[in-house]
Every structure is written in C-alpha cells, then in structure tokens.
Amino acid sequence: MSTNSGRRALIVGVTGISGQVIAKQLLKDGWDVYGLSRRTEGLPAGVHHIKADLLNAEEVKTALSGLKPEIVFMTAWIKKDSEAENIEVNGATIRNLLAGLKPDGGVRHVALQTGLKHYLGPFDNYANAVMAETPFHESEPRLDVPNFYYTQEDELFSAAKEQGFTWSVHRSHTIFGYAVDNAMNMVLTLSCYAEIQKALGKPFIYPGSWQSWNGVVDVTDADLLGEQLVWAATHKEGENEAFNIANGDTFRWRWLWPQIAEHFGVDYEGPKAEHFQPLEEQMKDAGPVWEEIAKKHGLAVSDVTKLASWWHSDSDLGRQIECFTDMTKSREAGFLNFRSSPKSFFSNVEAYRKANILPKQ
C-alpha cells in the first residue's frame, strides 16, 4: 500500500519524453499527479491535466490557484532561434511557474531538468566554447557564455530562497525514451532514418563527425532520469543539489551504430571523411517516403516531422569532442540506479513497434 496517499505533485511538460515517465512513477507510488502542458496527446492515464501558457503569468497563476502541490517537476522548455531569445523565454516560463505557485504556498521541493549544455555551451556556441574536461563534474564553474540553463537555475534559486522550498537540478545527456512529437528524441529519430534508408535501398550512414564516431559517450535512459528526479524530490540527500544523470555505462558510436543497423536489417557506413552528412540535409525530402512506409505498414503517424528531430540528433552526433559525465556525486548521495544503453535503445524501439509507430519486424 502506498505511503503517499493524498500527496500532490505537479509536472510541467507532462507529455514530454521525461514528463511521462515521472508521471507514471509517481502514479505507481500513489501520488495525486497534475500535469501542465500545451497539449493532451501523450498524457498518461490518471494524470489531471492543466492547460496554461507558461509565458502568460496571469494565466499560469489562475490555472494553478488552489492546487498546492508538494513537489514540482519542471521538464519543459521552448526552443527559439537565438540564445538571447532562449534566455528570455525560458527564464520567463520558470519565473511565471514559481510565481504562480507562490500565493498558495505548500511547495516543498522543485526539481528542474536541464542538460549537458550546462557544460557544452548553448546551441549558438555548442561545444565550441572553452569547456570543462570530460567526464563532466557538477562542481565545474559555469562557462563564460550566455546560457538559458543558467538563467533557469538562477530563477529557481531565487524563488527557493524567497518561498522556502528545496530544489534539485538534473543534468541529463541525450535521452533514450518513448515520446511522439518530441523535440529531442534520438531513438525514434534514428529508427525513422534506418527505416527510410532501408526503404530506399541506401546505407545507414553515420551523419556526424569522426570525433563523435570514435569518442567516448554516454546517454540517459528516460526512465532512469525520472527515477532520479523523483528520488531527489523525496529524499533529503537530494535537496539543494545539482546532479548529472546518465546510464552509468559508456560506449563509442562506432560500436553501437552497426548493432542498430543490424537490428533494422540495413547496411551501414561510418562517417564520410570529406564532410558531415547531417540528417537535416539527408532527410529533407523524406516526408513522402515515410508516408509510403506508414501506408504500407498501417502506422499510426504518417508525418515524419512528428516523429524525428533531425536537427537535435545532428547537434549531438556532430560534436567534435567526446562527451560523458561523472556520476559519483549522485551515487554517493544514495541514487544507485543504472541502465544498459544498448538495452535502453532497443527496448524503446520495441515499444514504438508495439505502439504501431514503427513497422513491426
């Protein structure tokens, strides 16, 4: 029997790749779960939906009036064309959220999900700034460049000091998980790419750099991310700390890429020596191909732009550095969970097949 009966949680971005798994874990643990999002597609069963525009402070305040959640998870962000715009917009979303919760009080802990751009720099200057040494440690100082993650943290720290709640920050790497119409979904992106190349009789070409092909990397399983967020929100050891969150293993894409190709029954090639072959360029005319694949297999979604985030996978695979984190701080605090990255990738592929998002084999 749950010990959390009657306890209330709020997840902002509940239909996203991490918001969904947080919701499912909290529901399993007996929490009363509310989710704020712009849409209801992907809303886990049992979640009470709240619709509000996070950029409208009064609308957020009205929507949250009387809710009084004990724990809050902020997993949503809005991508704009420049980092200056990212800072303005994403700073406003968390500021409006926390201001909207202030009148009723009752918030005990707020967990904020960010990512490794904390160490790599923003999209405007991604992996080009003077960075910390790998593996990345939470104690590294901020980079001397504008970064909306820093703005979000500062808004969180300021509100925590004013309102008296504890906080945690969770810096994930590339997320392997299950979500449709998500801006940062590498498993589904690479799966769509493999299916399209197979349909065209073309090889599954690694679209990124030689450095990322050969370098050491880690990733973050979405379920594991959710587990750490919930752990931090419900354990004293997670209070007022920033934590990296990755699976605990490392690999090289030159090792995993052939396994992915074999799983989809397609030939593969490594990166081309002369230049990158980014997915955004390779897949610019892939819409009709996916429509044919969807029609042939009776898939649930025929618009590949709702499934694949070419730009995001390009940014991760195109880095000209190795990229992995240190998990010691989290382990010493008592969070010992881990995942196998290959198993995470392929289990999510099977979940998409089961949901009729990808063709069944």
Secondary structure in CASP SS format (residue, H / E / C, confidence):
PFRMAT SS
TARGET T0000
AUTHOR 0000-0000-0000
METHOD secondary structure of the structure
MODEL  1
M C 1.00
S C 1.00
T C 1.00
N C 1.00
S C 1.00
G C 1.00
R C 1.00
R E 1.00
A E 1.00
L E 1.00
I E 1.00
V E 1.00
G C 1.00
V C 1.00
T C 1.00
G C 1.00
I C 1.00
S C 1.00
G H 1.00
Q H 1.00
V H 1.00
I H 1.00
A H 1.00
K H 1.00
Q H 1.00
L H 1.00
L H 1.00
K H 1.00
D C 1.00
G C 1.00
W C 1.00
D E 1.00
V E 1.00
Y E 1.00
G E 1.00
L E 1.00
S C 1.00
R C 1.00
R C 1.00
T C 1.00
E C 1.00
G C 1.00
L C 1.00
P C 1.00
A C 1.00
G C 1.00
V C 1.00
H E 1.00
H E 1.00
I E 1.00
K C 1.00
A C 1.00
D C 1.00
L C 1.00
L C 1.00
N C 1.00
A H 1.00
E H 1.00
E H 1.00
V H 1.00
K H 1.00
T H 1.00
A H 1.00
L H 1.00
S C 1.00
G C 1.00
L C 1.00
K C 1.00
P C 1.00
E C 1.00
I E 1.00
V E 1.00
F E 1.00
M E 1.00
T C 1.00
A C 1.00
W C 1.00
I C 1.00
K C 1.00
K C 1.00
D C 1.00
S C 1.00
E H 1.00
A H 1.00
E H 1.00
N H 1.00
I H 1.00
E H 1.00
V H 1.00
N H 1.00
G H 1.00
A H 1.00
T H 1.00
I H 1.00
R H 1.00
N H 1.00
L H 1.00
L H 1.00
A H 1.00
G H 1.00
L H 1.00
K C 1.00
P C 1.00
D C 1.00
G C 1.00
G C 1.00
V C 1.00
R C 1.00
H E 1.00
V E 1.00
A E 1.00
L E 1.00
Q E 1.00
T E 1.00
G E 1.00
L C 1.00
K H 1.00
H H 1.00
Y H 1.00
L H 1.00
G C 1.00
P C 1.00
F H 1.00
D H 1.00
N H 1.00
Y C 1.00
A C 1.00
N C 1.00
A C 1.00
V C 1.00
M C 1.00
A C 1.00
E C 1.00
T C 1.00
P C 1.00
F E 1.00
H C 1.00
E C 1.00
S C 1.00
E C 1.00
P C 1.00
R C 1.00
L C 1.00
D C 1.00
V C 1.00
P C 1.00
N C 1.00
F H 1.00
Y H 1.00
Y H 1.00
T H 1.00
Q H 1.00
E H 1.00
D H 1.00
E H 1.00
L H 1.00
F H 1.00
S H 1.00
A H 1.00
A H 1.00
K H 1.00
E H 1.00
Q H 1.00
G C 1.00
F C 1.00
T E 1.00
W E 1.00
S E 1.00
V E 1.00
H E 1.00
R E 1.00
S E 1.00
H C 1.00
T C 1.00
I E 1.00
F E 1.00
G C 1.00
Y C 1.00
A C 1.00
V C 1.00
D C 1.00
N C 1.00
A C 1.00
M C 1.00
N C 1.00
M H 1.00
V H 1.00
L H 1.00
T H 1.00
L H 1.00
S H 1.00
C H 1.00
Y H 1.00
A H 1.00
E H 1.00
I H 1.00
Q H 1.00
K H 1.00
A H 1.00
L H 1.00
G C 1.00
K C 1.00
P C 1.00
F E 1.00
I E 1.00
Y C 1.00
P C 1.00
G C 1.00
S C 1.00
W H 1.00
Q H 1.00
S H 1.00
W H 1.00
N H 1.00
G C 1.00
V C 1.00
V E 1.00
D C 1.00
V C 1.00
T E 1.00
D E 1.00
A H 1.00
D H 1.00
L H 1.00
L H 1.00
G H 1.00
E H 1.00
Q H 1.00
L H 1.00
V H 1.00
W H 1.00
A H 1.00
A H 1.00
T H 1.00
H C 1.00
K H 1.00
E H 1.00
G H 1.00
E C 1.00
N C 1.00
E E 1.00
A E 1.00
F E 1.00
N E 1.00
I E 1.00
A C 1.00
N C 1.00
G C 1.00
D C 1.00
T C 1.00
F E 1.00
R C 1.00
W H 1.00
R H 1.00
W H 1.00
L H 1.00
W H 1.00
P H 1.00
Q H 1.00
I H 1.00
A H 1.00
E H 1.00
H H 1.00
F H 1.00
G C 1.00
V C 1.00
D C 1.00
Y E 1.00
E E 1.00
G C 1.00
P C 1.00
K C 1.00
A C 1.00
E C 1.00
H C 1.00
F C 1.00
Q C 1.00
P C 1.00
L H 1.00
E H 1.00
E H 1.00
Q H 1.00
M C 1.00
K C 1.00
D C 1.00
A C 1.00
G H 1.00
P H 1.00
V H 1.00
W H 1.00
E H 1.00
E H 1.00
I H 1.00
A H 1.00
K H 1.00
K H 1.00
H H 1.00
G C 1.00
L C 1.00
A C 1.00
V C 1.00
S C 1.00
D C 1.00
V H 1.00
T H 1.00
K H 1.00
L C 1.00
A C 1.00
S C 1.00
W H 1.00
W H 1.00
H H 1.00
S H 1.00
D H 1.00
S H 1.00
D H 1.00
L H 1.00
G C 1.00
R C 1.00
Q C 1.00
I C 1.00
E C 1.00
C E 1.00
F C 1.00
T E 1.00
D C 1.00
M C 1.00
T H 1.00
K H 1.00
S H 1.00
R H 1.00
E H 1.00
A H 1.00
G C 1.00
F C 1.00
L C 1.00
N C 1.00
F C 1.00
R C 1.00
S C 1.00
S H 1.00
P H 1.00
K H 1.00
S H 1.00
F H 1.00
F H 1.00
S H 1.00
N H 1.00
V H 1.00
E H 1.00
A H 1.00
Y H 1.00
R H 1.00
K H 1.00
A C 1.00
N C 1.00
I C 1.00
L C 1.00
P C 1.00
K C 1.00
Q C 1.00
END
